[in-house]
Amino acid sequence: MSIIGGLSESRANPKGVLVLRDYSVSALRPDGTGPSKPQVVFAFDITSADGLFAARKFQIQPEDTVMATESAVASVRTVLGLVGSVFGVANTVQNY
């Protein structure tokens, strides 16, 4: 993530960084010494020291998917954009 410049403040939520990982059936262990399910989601809150240290030590594997949840700012911006569009259309209709 550091290569691409980190998370975009206007789009990503640093409290919801996710790593999705698939394990092969041979890696599954019901005794608790390894993964018990073939698909696992690891979640990091990188706004806290605990989350930063945990993420720093976490090894990303070649087939992992790293993603961030959407920021509340992006949702608010979308709603405001829709409201602005509605008023713009209403204003245009009134002028004709």
Secondary structure, 3 states (H helix, E strand, C coil): CCCCCCCCCCCEEEEEEEEEEECCHHHCCCCCCCCCCCEEEEEECCCCHHHHHHHHHCCCCCCCEEEEEECHHHHHHHHHHHHHHHHHHHHHHHHC
